[in-house]
Amino acid sequence: MSVLRAPWAVVHSPGYTLDMSGQESLHPFDVHKYRKIADLLHADGLLDGGTIIEPDPLTEPEAASVHTSDYMRLWTDPETMAEIFEVDYLRNVSPDTIRTRYLPPYFAMAGGTVRAAREALQCGTAFNIGGGFHHAHADHGSGFCFVADVAVAIRLLMREKLIQRAAIVDCDVHQGDGNATIFAGDPAVFTLSFHQEDIFPFEKATSTRDVPFPAGTGDEIYMALLREHVPDVLDAHRPDIVFYVAGSDVHADDPLAAAELTAAGIVQRDAYVWRHARKRGIPFVMVLAGGYFPRCPEVHAASIGNVINLAKKQGLNGR
């Protein structure tokens, strides 16, 4: 008798919550964002007890599959980390404090992306309620990102011969420049980035395919861009897995950009990419990336909940 494979998995840990030592007001990022999303999914009855998978943190040897040793030595350097996270007070803390207080949540989330990828290969759809650090390059970090979690996951899966080809569909409002440079010239990994053209990073990298759009772009034009590019890339590249970078900073209320998507548009966007991956039988991994407006957790939770409900139609239970 065959066992029905669960159609979705959720990866999250309380360890994702950032400890900013009371300095949260100096930064646009909500340090409780990931916990709030998980709580909302529980409150909506979409996650029953025991369904969330808690990952192991990423290890430094795993990170070294992407990052240079010279750069990794700077991960406890106060000046370097203050520049990456754009928080000046980090210049005044000790390397040991950075190592023990500020790095662990990112290693936890990066480990979550790796675990979500492994789960997706088994069940088809997986969400990491965190991650998506797409501004981290092999030899430097920027834009609040120091470790390239998606790139590490791809490299590890390839090293273990679990996949041969991968695609990154990046719908954060900012270009996924880190992943673009890490996989530049690598035909096995297709990097597709939809991003506002005139904001950070101001010096753009070259993705396999870039789809820039102007400030003021709303739901209708954005969805037309998805329809033009996503099916074409998936059909032409034929990846063994899709990593979907689902930034909610395309929302009209986000303070760090000027796109004009609505909450309903983001829900529609995420479901569109998921449907096209699953239609082709491609395992799908969602990571959350950016989102800095007050209702960001509610928008992410609504979108994840919608995809979970769609995935449930493929089977009886989630993991």
N, C-alpha and C positions, 0 to 999 in steps of 0.2 A: 504494500500500500504506500503510495507516495505521500509526502508531507507537503502541504501547501506552504510555499515560501511567503513570509510576511512581506507586504508591499511597501513598507516604509520604516525608517528608523530615525530617531532623534538623539543627537549627541549634545550633552551639556554637562556643566559642572558648576557647583557653587564657587569653585576656584577661579572662574572667569571674572568675577567682580574685582575691579581695580581698587587698590588702596592708594588714594591720592593725598593721604595725610591731612585731610581737611582743606586741600587746595582746589577742590572741584570747581569753585567759582571762577578760577583763572583759565578754565579750559572749556570749549564748547561741547565736549563729549560727556554724555551721561554715564557715569561709572557703573550705574545700576541697570543699564539698558538691557543686558542679557538676562538678568534675573527677572526683570519685569516682563520680558517676552515669555519666558517659561511660565511665570505665574499666570499670565493672561491665557495661555494655552491650557493650563490646568483648570482655570476658572471656567473656561468654555467647554470643559469636558472632553477636550481633544487628547489629553494625556492622562492616562490612568496611572496609579502608583506602580512604580517599577518599570515604566516604559522608556524612561530616559536612560541612555547609556552614558556612564561617566568614563571619559577617556584617560589614558595615561598621558602625562605631560610629554611633550617632545623632548628628546635628549639632544645634547650638543653633538654627538656623533651623527645623529639623523640630520640635524641642521647643516652639518658639514657636507652633506650631499649637494648642497646648493651654495652655501656661503663660504667665503674665503677665511682662512685662519686669521689673517691680519684684521679683518673686519670683526670677526667674532670676539677677538681680544678686547675690542672697544665696547662691548656690550655692558661693561660695568664702569665705563669711563663717564664721569658726570657731565663733562662738556658735550661729548658726543650724544648722550641720551637726551640732554636738555635741548639740543638742536633738533633731534628727531621728533621728540614729543612736543616741541614748542612750548616748553614750560621752564622758565628761567630758574625757578627755585631748585630744580634738580642739580644745578651747578654747585649747590651748597650741601648736598648729601654725600655720604661716603660710598665708595664702591661696594662695600658690603651691604649697605642699605639698599642700593639698587639691585644687587643680586638676590637679596632675600625678600624684598617687599614689592619691587616694581616689575621684575622680569617674570616671576612665576605665573601670573594670569595669562601672559602672552604665550608662554610655553604650554600652558594648559589648553588654550584655545587652538594653538597650532597642532598639538596632539589630537585635539578634537577633529580637526580637518582631516588628518590622516585616518583616524578611526572612522569618520563618516565616509571616507572614500572606500575603505574596506567593507563597510556595511552596504554601501550602494552596489558594490560588485556582487553581493549576495542577494539583496532584496530589491534592487532597482532604483530606489529613491532614498536619499538620506539628507538630513539637515544638520548642520553644525550651528547651534545658536550662539554664534560668535565667529571669529576668524575673518578671513578675506583681506589680509594685509598686503595689498597689491602694489604699494609704493616701496616695498623693500626690494633692493637690488642684491646681486650676489656680493658686492663689495661695499655697499653703503645703504643706509636707511633714510627715509624721509616721510613726511606726511603722516605722522603718528605710527609708522610701521617700521619695525626693525627686523622681523623675521618673516620670510616669504613662505607662509604656510601652504598655499596651494602648490607652489613650485616644489617644495619639499615632498609633499604627498605624491606628486607625479613622479618625481625622481625615485622615490622609494618603491612605488608600485612597478615602475619599469625595471628597477634593479632586481626585484623579486620575480620578474617575468609574469606579473599578473596582468599587465597591459602592454601594448606596443605603441599605441597612439592615444593622444588626449587632445581635448579642446577646452579652452577657457573662454566662456562667454561672459564678458564683464559689462554689467549694466550700472555700475556705480557712476555717479555724475562726473567723477574725475578719471582721467585716463589710467589704465592699469599699466603704468610705465615700468614698474619693477618686473612683472612677469614678462613684458615685452622684451626687455633687455636680457633677462635670464635665458629665454628660449629663442633669441635672435639667431637665425640661421639653422635652427633645428626643425627639420621638416616633419618630425613626429608629433610636434605640439603646435596646434593652431591657436593663436591668440587673437580674439575678436573683441574690440573695445568700442562701446558706444559712450561718448562723453561730450560734455560741453566744451566747446573749442577754445574759449578765451579765459579759462581759469587754471588753477594749479593742476598738474605741473606745467609751468609756463614754457619750459623747454620739453616738448613732447618727444617720447621715444617713438620707434616704428614698430607697431604690432604687425602680425601677419595681415590683418585687415583692421584699419581704423575707420570708425564712422563718427566723425565729429558733427555736432549740431549747435546751432546758435542759442544764445540766451532767449528765454521766452518759449522754448519748445514745449508743447503740451501733449496731452494723451494721443490725439489723433495722428499727429506727425510722427511721434515717437513709435507708435505701433506700426505705422507704415514702414519705418526704418527696420524694425524687427522682421516684419514680413518679407522685406527685400533681401535681408542678409542671413538670418538664422537658418532657415531651411537649406539655403544654398551651401553654407559652410558645413553643416552636418552631413549633407549628401556628398559633397566633394571630398571632405577630409575623412569621413567614416571613422570617427574616434571610438575607442573602446570605453571611454568615460567622458562625461561633460562636467566640468566644474563651473558652476554658475555663481558669479559674484553679484549679489542682489542688493547693492547699496540703495537705501531709501532716500539718499540726499538729492535725488531728482525731484523730490516733492517741492511744491511751490513755496512752502513755509521754511525750507531749509536755509539757514543763514550763511552757509559757505558756498552757495551756488545760485544760479538764476534760472534753472529749469522750472517748468510750470505744470508738472504732472500732479494729478490728484491722487488721493489714497486709492480710489477705485482703479485708477490707471495703473498704479503699481501692482495691485492685485492681479489685474489683467495681464500685465507684462510678465510677471513671474509665472503665471499659469501657462502663458503662451510658450515660453522657453521650455518649461517642464513637459508640456504636451508633445512638443516636437522631438525632444530627446526620447521620451517613452514610446512615441509612435514608431520610432526606429529601433527600439529595443536597446537604447544606449543608457547605461547607468548614469544617474543624475545626482550630483552633490551640490547643495546650496550652502553658501557661506554668506555672512551678512554685510561685511564691509561697512561703509560710511552711512551716516544718518545722524543729524545733529539738532533737529527741531523737537519741540516738547512731545509731540504725539508720535514720534518715531517708533517706540515700542508697540503701540497699538497698531500701526500700519504693518510692521513686520509680522506681528501675531496674526493679523487678519489674513495676510498673504500666505503664511505658512499653514494656517488652519485650512485655507481654501485648497491648497495643494494636497494636504493630508486627506481631506475629504474626497478629492479626485482620485488619489492613490488608493484609498480604501475600496473603491469600486473595482480594483484589480485583485482584491483578495479580502480575507475576513478580518485580519488584525494587523496592527502595527507592532513594532518591537520596542 
